[in-house]
Amino acid sequence: MTSPAMPSVATGIARENTDRILRMFARFTSVGYLAYLALLYPSITTTTPLMHRWWTPLAVLIVFGSGVLPGMLSFRRGTAAMRSAAAVAALAFLTAAFTWPLAWTGLQLPGDDGVWLAAFPGLASLAGIIAWSTSVAFIHLVIGCTAVQMINLVARANASAPMLIPEITFAIMFCTLFVGGAAMALRTGRLLDATTDTTHAAAARAAAQRARAVERERFDALIHDGVIATLLAASRPVHRQSVRALATTTLRELDELHTIGDPDQQITISEALAQLRTAAVDVDPHTAFVVTSPESAEMFRIPLSTVRSMSAALSEALRNSHLHAGSLATRTVTAAVETDSISIDIADDGIGFDNAAIPPHRLGIAVSILGRMRHIPGGSARVDSEPGRGTTVHIEWTAL
């Protein structure tokens, strides 16, 4: 006997929270680059005569131009381009620092001034945190702080060589406050993602165990009501025709049990709608079940495993509505069938809720509805709700 197909559990750890923090840091870093460009403009113009004419415009363009890119790319769906841009920004800062000696004319700044690169090595390392591991970002921090302080030592008039080590140390410690804070925030995001992934996996395993228990109960009931009853009837002096009829019924039920257990089987849209209607009625006999279907969809077939998942999501949505919509709420289930898809809306006119206010540990929607449907090839789900305006759960499957 095959137990019902359950949603597979993703093997990789989710990155939703980590990516959200990375996007936030990318935007913060880009805004920081723009702010430093405005603040350092007088210093940039002051130090331009010290350099060959080609270096300052090119360095400003490369350093600040690359610094703005991560924030711009943070609005894209994926984070790969954003992280690559952050790596370019971090390396651009070091490139400007390492090419400075090649473009220096030998003129010196006043002793109380410094090169503009020395103002924000920590911001460049913050871009490194977005792109690389924490250890690599801290190596970048040490190299950047050391390089710009050595440039200050050479470029400033009457600079004190013995103060080089204390200034490097202070710069590293000061920048570490921000880069270290960013590293801890990212670590928290990764831990939260790992915890969320583990929790969802545990919920999926628990759902699979419940499904197996239901299957065992169904099988036990069939054994008791069919097989044992047939054997008892055969052992008693009753009419053979009655025994034959009972045995035929039991064998048919056993065959149906085997068929239902085949997740690869495809069923007609009429059979699928019957199962979905049964799932709705089992939870709430008073729920209206409305079907819209063109005649061209009569030959449409659906995998049985998909129907099971949709039935389970439908049942969970109705149960949630009974628990949370309020005692006066009414519910309607609308199934729309097309030639290659089926969608179901479970709507109520209850009190509604705010999606953002749902605690992370409440998994009824995240796992039993959204997660279950998203694990089906071609499946999708969403929940629309507002306080005081009811709730609509939309589940859909499209043949691939």
C-alpha positions, 0 to 999 in steps of 0.5 A: 500500500502506497501512502499519499504523496507528500510535498518534498522537503527542500534540501538547501537552506532558505536565504530569504532573511539573509538576502533581505539583510544583504539588500538592506546593506547594499542600499545603505552602502550605496547611499554612503558612497553618494554621501561621501562623494558630496562630503569629500568633494572639497578634499578631492579638488584639493588633492587633485594637483598632487596627482597626474591629471588622469588619476583623480577623475578615473579614481572617482568614477571607478570608486564611487560609480561602482559603489552605487551599483550594489544598491541599484541592483538590490531591487532585482529579484536575484542577489548574484548581480548585487553581490558581484557589484559589491565585490567590484566596489570593494576591489575598486577601492583597493585598486585606487589605493594601490595605484595612488603611488603611480600617479602621485607627483611628489607634492605634499598636503598640509600636515592636518589634511589627508587623502580622500581615500582615507575617509571611508575604507570601512565603507568599502569593506562593508561592500566586501561583507555583501560579496564575500565571507566575513574573514575575507571582508576583514582581510580587505578591511586590514589591507584597505586601512593600512594602505590609506594610512601609509598614503597619508604618511607619505602625502602629508607634510611633517607626518610622524612615522611613529604614529603610523601603527597607532593610526592604522590600529585606530582605523581598523578598530573604528571600521570594525565596529561597522563591518563587525555589526554587519557580519553579526546581522548577516549571521543572524539572518543565516541562523534564522533561515536555517531555523526556518528551513529546519522547522518547515522540514519538521512540519513536512515530516509530521504531515507525512506521518499524519498521512501515513496514520490516516492511510493505516486507519483506512486500511484497518477499517477496510480489513475489519469491515470487509476482509474479516466480515467476509471471512466470518460470513463464509464461516457461518451457514449463510447463503453463498450468494450473500458471501459472494456479494460481500467478497466482490465488494471487498475485492473491489474496495481493495482494488480501489485502495491500490488505485488510489495509492498510485500517485502517478495515476491521472484522473479526469476533471470530473473525478478531480472535482468530486474529490475536491468537493468531498474535501470541502464538504468533509470540513464544512458541509455548508460551504458552497462549491461552485464550478465553472468549466468549459466543455472543451475541458472535459478531456482534461486529466490531472495527476492524482498526487496533484489533486491530493495536494490541492484537496489538502490545501483546500481543507487547510484553508477551510479549517483556518477560516472556521478557526479565525474568520469569525462565527458569522463568516460565510464561505464559498469555494469556486473552482475554475477549470480551463483546458490546461489548468485548474484554480480554486478560490476559498473565500470568506467574508470574515474578519480577515488578517494582516499577513505581515502580522502572522508569527513565523511559528504559525505554519498553517499557511506557510507549509500546509497551503503555500508550501504544499502547492509550491512543491507541486510542478506547476502549482502555486498559491497565494493568500489575500486578506485585509483586516475587516475585508475577509480572506481569499486563498487562491490555489492553482495548478497548470499542466507543464 
